[in-house]
Amino acid sequence: MWFAAAVGSALLFGLAGWWMKVSQMQGGSSVYLFLGLYFSGAAGFAVNGAVDGTLGAAWTDPRVWAAGLLIGAGSALGNALFMKALAYGPASLTSPLTNMNIILVIALGTFVYDEPLTSAELAGVLLLLIAIVLISIKRSGAKTRLNPRWHLFVSLSILLFALRNGGLKVTDAIGLHGSPVLFAAYLLSFIGFAWIAVRDRSRIHSLGGLQSIAGERSSLAIKPHAASAGLKWGLIAGLFSYAGLQLYAAALQMGQANIAGPIFAANSLVVAAGSILVYRERLQTLQWSAFALMFAGLILVRL
């Protein structure tokens, strides 16, 4: 059961990443994208918590809000820096590398919580990690120089996403249910992005009609199309993000973080598959090999 939950979490969370990519391709605003994502995601966790009877804990247990603040910071800041990294480097390299945060989650489960790994499971985990690396390799005769800011944003994203993914393991270990923690995380993240959106609108209006700063006013303004596109795709992405993380939390409760984590990290391959089918992006031999290794890794983990 935990294996199906882990695979489902990778698929659904990968689709959330796909809708984020669609928003970017259509010129959607990142602020409104995350505003929609964390609103619909928080709504999803609220409904889930109400159904399973755990939502009340979100209002009475300070540990839930403390955990939600940390996990929410990892998610919101990680996503914000991830989008900044996309401005300085290719998505096909940025997405898989940020998923390497899962190595820290594997270390957490293995060395802190003493989760065992059989030889087959270890081999499967290694194949999944290799698949994540291979999907990011592009054939090129010349080396591509990446902006130093890209390296900084990717490194910080890895640490922040590890805080999100590893934090769910820690909260499970101390007896906190995933739904209220993720509800608190998404609600706090939504409040943060709502504040940014209101602040930016207030800054635009405060400029008034002064001609001397008309250029600055234009640069600050978010076009209506960008806002609506970002919000629309964000609302859709948030539903998939909710479903993916809810299943990931369930997989951590039923299984092991050092196995469920690498399966969840394979969500970047979903974005790659969507790019092939919709945007006609072509993969090279190494990248096709990544898909084969992913399936081989899943089979070995399941043995």
C-alpha positions as a LaTeX table, in Angstrom:
\begin{tabular}{lrrr}
\hline
Residue & $x$ (\AA) & $y$ (\AA) & $z$ (\AA) \\
\hline
Met1 & 0.00 & 0.00 & 0.00 \\
Trp2 & 2.81 & 2.43 & 0.87 \\
Phe3 & 4.46 & 1.71 & $-2.50$ \\
Ala4 & 1.31 & 2.70 & $-4.41$ \\
Ala5 & 1.04 & 5.85 & $-2.28$ \\
Ala6 & 4.68 & 6.77 & $-3.00$ \\
Val7 & 4.33 & 6.22 & $-6.77$ \\
Gly8 & 1.04 & 8.15 & $-6.77$ \\
Ser9 & 2.68 & 11.02 & $-4.88$ \\
Ala10 & 5.43 & 11.29 & $-7.51$ \\
Leu11 & 2.92 & 11.26 & $-10.37$ \\
Leu12 & 0.54 & 13.82 & $-8.85$ \\
Phe13 & 3.25 & 16.14 & $-7.54$ \\
Gly14 & 4.96 & 15.91 & $-10.91$ \\
Leu15 & 1.72 & 17.07 & $-12.54$ \\
Ala16 & 1.72 & 20.03 & $-10.16$ \\
Gly17 & 5.17 & 20.92 & $-11.45$ \\
Trp18 & 3.89 & 20.49 & $-14.99$ \\
Trp19 & 1.11 & 23.07 & $-14.51$ \\
Met20 & 3.72 & 25.44 & $-13.08$ \\
Lys21 & 5.72 & 24.96 & $-16.28$ \\
Val22 & 2.60 & 25.65 & $-18.37$ \\
Ser23 & 2.06 & 28.88 & $-16.44$ \\
Gln24 & 5.63 & 29.94 & $-17.12$ \\
Met25 & 5.31 & 29.10 & $-20.83$ \\
Gln26 & 2.15 & 31.25 & $-21.01$ \\
Gly27 & 3.77 & 34.20 & $-19.23$ \\
Gly28 & 1.94 & 33.75 & $-15.93$ \\
Ser29 & 2.94 & 35.81 & $-12.91$ \\
Ser30 & 4.93 & 33.78 & $-10.36$ \\
Val31 & 3.36 & 35.64 & $-7.43$ \\
Tyr32 & $-0.18$ & 34.89 & $-8.60$ \\
Leu33 & 0.84 & 31.34 & $-9.52$ \\
Phe34 & 1.88 & 30.65 & $-5.93$ \\
Leu35 & $-1.08$ & 32.61 & $-4.59$ \\
Gly36 & $-3.42$ & 30.23 & $-6.40$ \\
Leu37 & $-1.33$ & 27.15 & $-5.64$ \\
Tyr38 & $-1.23$ & 27.67 & $-1.88$ \\
Phe39 & $-4.91$ & 28.70 & $-1.73$ \\
Ser40 & $-6.26$ & 25.59 & $-3.45$ \\
Gly41 & $-3.66$ & 23.42 & $-1.70$ \\
Ala42 & $-4.67$ & 24.75 & 1.72 \\
Ala43 & $-8.34$ & 24.17 & 0.82 \\
Gly44 & $-7.53$ & 20.59 & $-0.15$ \\
Phe45 & $-5.74$ & 19.86 & 3.13 \\
Ala46 & $-8.58$ & 21.55 & 5.07 \\
Val47 & $-11.18$ & 19.29 & 3.45 \\
Asn48 & $-8.97$ & 16.25 & 3.95 \\
Gly49 & $-8.43$ & 17.13 & 7.62 \\
Ala50 & $-12.14$ & 17.72 & 8.15 \\
Val51 & $-12.99$ & 14.32 & 6.64 \\
Asp52 & $-10.44$ & 12.35 & 8.67 \\
Gly53 & $-11.13$ & 14.37 & 11.84 \\
Thr54 & $-7.63$ & 15.81 & 12.29 \\
Leu55 & $-8.25$ & 19.42 & 11.28 \\
Gly56 & $-9.07$ & 20.51 & 14.85 \\
Ala57 & $-5.45$ & 19.87 & 15.81 \\
Ala58 & $-4.37$ & 22.67 & 13.47 \\
Trp59 & $-6.11$ & 25.21 & 15.71 \\
Thr60 & $-5.18$ & 23.86 & 19.14 \\
Asp61 & $-1.71$ & 22.29 & 18.91 \\
Pro62 & 1.15 & 24.83 & 18.75 \\
Arg63 & 3.44 & 22.07 & 17.43 \\
Val64 & 1.32 & 21.90 & 14.28 \\
Trp65 & 1.79 & 25.61 & 13.59 \\
Ala66 & 5.52 & 25.47 & 14.39 \\
Ala67 & 5.95 & 22.52 & 12.03 \\
Gly68 & 3.72 & 24.21 & 9.44 \\
Leu69 & 5.83 & 27.36 & 9.62 \\
Leu70 & 9.06 & 25.45 & 8.96 \\
Ile71 & 7.64 & 23.18 & 6.25 \\
Gly72 & 5.77 & 26.10 & 4.70 \\
Ala73 & 8.96 & 28.15 & 4.62 \\
Gly74 & 10.75 & 25.27 & 2.93 \\
Ser75 & 7.98 & 24.94 & 0.36 \\
Ala76 & 7.26 & 28.63 & $-0.33$ \\
Leu77 & 10.85 & 29.91 & $-0.30$ \\
Gly78 & 12.06 & 26.81 & $-2.14$ \\
Asn79 & 9.50 & 27.35 & $-4.91$ \\
Ala80 & 10.29 & 31.07 & $-5.11$ \\
Leu81 & 14.02 & 30.42 & $-5.46$ \\
Phe82 & 13.33 & 27.60 & $-7.91$ \\
Met83 & 11.47 & 30.03 & $-10.18$ \\
Lys84 & 14.37 & 32.49 & $-9.87$ \\
Ala85 & 16.81 & 29.73 & $-10.82$ \\
Leu86 & 14.73 & 29.07 & $-13.96$ \\
Ala87 & 15.43 & 32.67 & $-15.00$ \\
Tyr88 & 19.18 & 31.97 & $-15.02$ \\
Gly89 & 19.40 & 28.34 & $-16.16$ \\
Pro90 & 17.59 & 25.61 & $-18.13$ \\
Ala91 & 14.52 & 23.93 & $-16.58$ \\
Ser92 & 15.72 & 20.49 & $-17.70$ \\
Leu93 & 18.77 & 20.93 & $-15.46$ \\
Thr94 & 17.25 & 22.97 & $-12.64$ \\
Ser95 & 14.29 & 20.71 & $-11.82$ \\
Pro96 & 16.18 & 17.40 & $-11.46$ \\
Leu97 & 19.01 & 18.99 & $-9.47$ \\
Thr98 & 16.64 & 20.58 & $-6.95$ \\
Asn99 & 15.15 & 17.11 & $-6.46$ \\
Met100 & 18.55 & 15.94 & $-5.24$ \\
Asn101 & 17.38 & 17.25 & $-1.86$ \\
Ile102 & 16.11 & 13.74 & $-1.45$ \\
Ile103 & 19.65 & 12.58 & $-0.60$ \\
Leu104 & 19.33 & 14.51 & 2.66 \\
Val105 & 15.97 & 12.82 & 3.31 \\
Ile106 & 17.53 & 9.39 & 2.68 \\
Ala107 & 20.30 & 10.22 & 5.15 \\
Leu108 & 17.70 & 11.36 & 7.69 \\
Gly109 & 15.74 & 8.11 & 7.45 \\
Thr110 & 18.79 & 5.84 & 7.41 \\
Phe111 & 21.07 & 7.41 & 10.01 \\
Val112 & 18.67 & 9.26 & 12.32 \\
Tyr113 & 15.67 & 6.92 & 12.33 \\
Asp114 & 17.63 & 3.69 & 11.64 \\
Glu115 & 15.43 & 2.65 & 8.71 \\
Pro116 & 16.86 & $-0.55$ & 7.15 \\
Leu117 & 17.67 & $-1.02$ & 3.47 \\
Thr118 & 17.87 & $-4.43$ & 1.79 \\
Ser119 & 20.31 & $-4.94$ & $-1.10$ \\
Ala120 & 17.47 & $-4.77$ & $-3.64$ \\
Glu121 & 16.04 & $-1.61$ & $-2.06$ \\
Leu122 & 19.46 & 0.04 & $-1.97$ \\
Ala123 & 20.00 & $-0.82$ & $-5.64$ \\
Gly124 & 16.56 & 0.59 & $-6.48$ \\
Val125 & 17.27 & 3.83 & $-4.61$ \\
Leu126 & 20.58 & 4.24 & $-6.44$ \\
Leu127 & 18.90 & 3.67 & $-9.82$ \\
Leu128 & 16.29 & 6.31 & $-9.01$ \\
Leu129 & 19.00 & 8.80 & $-8.06$ \\
Ile130 & 20.95 & 8.02 & $-11.25$ \\
Ala131 & 17.76 & 8.55 & $-13.27$ \\
Ile132 & 17.33 & 12.00 & $-11.72$ \\
Val133 & 20.90 & 12.89 & $-12.70$ \\
Leu134 & 20.67 & 11.49 & $-16.25$ \\
Ile135 & 17.50 & 13.41 & $-17.10$ \\
Ser136 & 19.44 & 16.65 & $-16.55$ \\
Ile137 & 22.32 & 15.83 & $-18.93$ \\
Lys138 & 22.25 & 17.49 & $-22.33$ \\
Arg139 & 24.51 & 16.58 & $-25.21$ \\
Ser140 & 26.58 & 19.57 & $-26.21$ \\
Gly141 & 30.00 & 19.95 & $-27.68$ \\
Ala142 & 30.59 & 23.23 & $-25.91$ \\
Lys143 & 30.32 & 23.83 & $-22.22$ \\
Thr144 & 27.52 & 26.13 & $-21.15$ \\
Arg145 & 28.44 & 28.78 & $-18.64$ \\
Leu146 & 25.77 & 29.26 & $-16.03$ \\
Asn147 & 25.24 & 32.47 & $-14.12$ \\
Pro148 & 26.68 & 32.26 & $-10.57$ \\
Arg149 & 23.25 & 33.28 & $-9.28$ \\
Trp150 & 21.84 & 30.06 & $-10.75$ \\
His151 & 24.19 & 27.99 & $-8.58$ \\
Leu152 & 23.17 & 29.98 & $-5.50$ \\
Phe153 & 19.43 & 29.67 & $-6.16$ \\
Val154 & 19.66 & 25.93 & $-6.90$ \\
Ser155 & 21.74 & 25.25 & $-3.78$ \\
Leu156 & 19.32 & 27.15 & $-1.54$ \\
Ser157 & 16.34 & 25.42 & $-3.21$ \\
Ile158 & 17.84 & 22.01 & $-2.44$ \\
Leu159 & 18.20 & 22.89 & 1.26 \\
Leu160 & 14.71 & 24.39 & 1.50 \\
Phe161 & 12.97 & 21.50 & $-0.28$ \\
Ala162 & 14.84 & 19.12 & 2.04 \\
Leu163 & 13.29 & 21.06 & 4.92 \\
Arg164 & 9.84 & 20.44 & 3.41 \\
Asn165 & 10.29 & 16.76 & 2.53 \\
Gly166 & 12.36 & 15.82 & 5.56 \\
Gly167 & 10.13 & 17.86 & 7.86 \\
Leu168 & 7.20 & 15.59 & 7.03 \\
Lys169 & 9.23 & 12.62 & 8.25 \\
Val170 & 10.10 & 14.41 & 11.49 \\
Thr171 & 6.49 & 15.44 & 12.17 \\
Asp172 & 5.33 & 11.86 & 11.52 \\
Ala173 & 7.97 & 10.55 & 13.94 \\
Ile174 & 6.72 & 12.82 & 16.74 \\
Gly175 & 3.12 & 11.76 & 16.17 \\
Leu176 & 1.69 & 14.68 & 14.18 \\
His177 & $-0.76$ & 13.86 & 11.41 \\
Gly178 & 0.24 & 15.08 & 7.96 \\
Ser179 & $-3.03$ & 16.81 & 6.99 \\
Pro180 & $-3.13$ & 19.54 & 9.68 \\
Val181 & 0.61 & 20.19 & 9.37 \\
Leu182 & 0.37 & 20.61 & 5.60 \\
Phe183 & $-2.79$ & 22.71 & 5.98 \\
Ala184 & $-0.90$ & 25.06 & 8.31 \\
Ala185 & 2.10 & 25.10 & 5.95 \\
Tyr186 & 0.02 & 25.98 & 2.90 \\
Leu187 & $-2.17$ & 28.49 & 4.72 \\
Leu188 & 0.86 & 30.37 & 6.04 \\
Ser189 & 2.47 & 30.27 & 2.59 \\
Phe190 & $-0.73$ & 31.65 & 1.04 \\
Ile191 & $-0.75$ & 34.51 & 3.56 \\
Gly192 & 2.87 & 35.27 & 2.68 \\
Phe193 & 2.24 & 35.47 & $-1.08$ \\
Ala194 & $-1.01$ & 37.40 & $-0.52$ \\
Trp195 & 1.02 & 39.98 & 1.39 \\
Ile196 & 3.50 & 40.21 & $-1.48$ \\
Ala197 & 0.69 & 40.67 & $-4.02$ \\
Val198 & $-0.99$ & 43.40 & $-1.93$ \\
Arg199 & 2.35 & 45.10 & $-1.27$ \\
Asp200 & 3.17 & 45.21 & $-4.98$ \\
Arg201 & $-0.26$ & 46.60 & $-5.88$ \\
Ser202 & 0.04 & 49.24 & $-3.15$ \\
Arg203 & 3.48 & 50.19 & $-4.42$ \\
Ile204 & 2.12 & 50.64 & $-7.94$ \\
His205 & $-0.80$ & 52.82 & $-6.81$ \\
Ser206 & 1.44 & 54.90 & $-4.53$ \\
Leu207 & 3.42 & 56.01 & $-7.60$ \\
Gly208 & 0.33 & 57.86 & $-8.78$ \\
Gly209 & 0.48 & 59.73 & $-12.08$ \\
Leu210 & 3.93 & 61.27 & $-11.74$ \\
Gln211 & 5.39 & 61.38 & $-15.21$ \\
Ser212 & 8.98 & 61.32 & $-13.98$ \\
Ile213 & 8.59 & 57.79 & $-12.70$ \\
Ala214 & 6.23 & 56.47 & $-15.33$ \\
Gly215 & 8.85 & 54.00 & $-16.47$ \\
Glu216 & 9.26 & 52.61 & $-12.96$ \\
Arg217 & 5.50 & 52.28 & $-12.58$ \\
Ser218 & 5.30 & 50.32 & $-15.81$ \\
Ser219 & 8.07 & 47.95 & $-14.70$ \\
Leu220 & 6.34 & 47.21 & $-11.41$ \\
Ala221 & 2.88 & 46.57 & $-12.85$ \\
Ile222 & 1.75 & 43.01 & $-13.49$ \\
Lys223 & $-0.20$ & 42.69 & $-16.72$ \\
Pro224 & $-3.78$ & 41.39 & $-16.29$ \\
His225 & $-3.04$ & 38.42 & $-18.54$ \\
Ala226 & 0.00 & 37.45 & $-16.47$ \\
Ala227 & $-1.99$ & 37.66 & $-13.24$ \\
Ser228 & $-4.97$ & 35.68 & $-14.54$ \\
Ala229 & $-2.80$ & 33.02 & $-16.19$ \\
Gly230 & $-0.66$ & 32.62 & $-13.08$ \\
Leu231 & $-3.70$ & 32.42 & $-10.80$ \\
Lys232 & $-5.54$ & 29.93 & $-13.04$ \\
Trp233 & $-2.67$ & 27.50 & $-13.40$ \\
Gly234 & $-1.72$ & 28.01 & $-9.75$ \\
Leu235 & $-5.18$ & 26.93 & $-8.57$ \\
Ile236 & $-4.91$ & 23.77 & $-10.69$ \\
Ala237 & $-1.31$ & 23.09 & $-9.61$ \\
Gly238 & $-2.31$ & 23.49 & $-5.96$ \\
Leu239 & $-4.84$ & 20.67 & $-6.19$ \\
Phe240 & $-2.21$ & 18.31 & $-7.60$ \\
Ser241 & 0.34 & 19.55 & $-5.07$ \\
Tyr242 & $-2.14$ & 18.81 & $-2.26$ \\
Ala243 & $-2.88$ & 15.32 & $-3.58$ \\
Gly244 & 0.80 & 14.53 & $-4.15$ \\
Leu245 & 2.00 & 15.68 & $-0.72$ \\
Gln246 & $-0.96$ & 14.02 & 1.01 \\
Leu247 & 0.02 & 10.70 & $-0.56$ \\
Tyr248 & 3.69 & 11.32 & 0.24 \\
Ala249 & 2.81 & 11.90 & 3.89 \\
Ala250 & 0.77 & 8.68 & 3.86 \\
Ala251 & 3.70 & 6.80 & 2.29 \\
Leu252 & 6.00 & 8.07 & 5.06 \\
Gln253 & 3.53 & 6.86 & 7.70 \\
Met254 & 3.23 & 3.39 & 6.16 \\
Gly255 & 6.73 & 2.94 & 4.75 \\
Gln256 & 10.29 & 4.26 & 5.00 \\
Ala257 & 11.56 & 7.75 & 4.20 \\
Asn258 & 14.78 & 6.41 & 2.66 \\
Ile259 & 12.68 & 4.52 & 0.04 \\
Ala260 & 9.53 & 6.65 & $-0.33$ \\
Gly261 & 11.70 & 9.76 & $-0.69$ \\
Pro262 & 13.56 & 8.71 & $-3.85$ \\
Ile263 & 10.30 & 7.51 & $-5.42$ \\
Phe264 & 8.73 & 10.90 & $-4.69$ \\
Ala265 & 11.77 & 12.65 & $-6.18$ \\
Ala266 & 11.06 & 10.98 & $-9.52$ \\
Asn267 & 8.32 & 13.61 & $-9.99$ \\
Ser268 & 10.75 & 15.64 & $-12.14$ \\
Leu269 & 10.49 & 12.94 & $-14.81$ \\
Val270 & 6.77 & 13.70 & $-15.13$ \\
Val271 & 7.60 & 17.27 & $-16.20$ \\
Ala272 & 10.11 & 15.91 & $-18.70$ \\
Ala273 & 7.51 & 13.52 & $-20.13$ \\
Gly274 & 4.98 & 16.34 & $-20.47$ \\
Ser275 & 7.54 & 18.48 & $-22.26$ \\
Ile276 & 8.07 & 15.69 & $-24.79$ \\
Leu277 & 4.38 & 15.12 & $-25.46$ \\
Val278 & 3.14 & 18.74 & $-25.45$ \\
Tyr279 & 6.08 & 20.99 & $-26.28$ \\
Arg280 & 7.81 & 18.45 & $-28.53$ \\
Glu281 & 11.05 & 18.63 & $-26.61$ \\
Arg282 & 13.47 & 15.93 & $-27.74$ \\
Leu283 & 15.34 & 13.73 & $-25.31$ \\
Gln284 & 18.72 & 12.21 & $-25.92$ \\
Thr285 & 19.79 & 8.63 & $-25.33$ \\
Leu286 & 20.93 & 9.30 & $-21.75$ \\
Gln287 & 17.62 & 10.91 & $-20.90$ \\
Trp288 & 15.63 & 8.01 & $-22.33$ \\
Ser289 & 17.86 & 5.80 & $-20.21$ \\
Ala290 & 16.71 & 7.78 & $-17.18$ \\
Phe291 & 13.13 & 6.62 & $-17.74$ \\
Ala292 & 14.27 & 3.00 & $-18.05$ \\
Leu293 & 16.32 & 3.28 & $-14.85$ \\
Met294 & 13.37 & 4.86 & $-13.04$ \\
Phe295 & 11.14 & 1.88 & $-13.82$ \\
Ala296 & 13.94 & $-0.55$ & $-12.94$ \\
Gly297 & 14.48 & 1.26 & $-9.64$ \\
Leu298 & 10.78 & 1.12 & $-8.78$ \\
Ile299 & 10.71 & $-2.62$ & $-9.51$ \\
Leu300 & 13.73 & $-3.30$ & $-7.28$ \\
Val301 & 12.29 & $-1.22$ & $-4.43$ \\
Arg302 & 9.03 & $-3.17$ & $-4.71$ \\
Leu303 & 10.72 & $-6.62$ & $-4.54$ \\
\hline
\end{tabular}
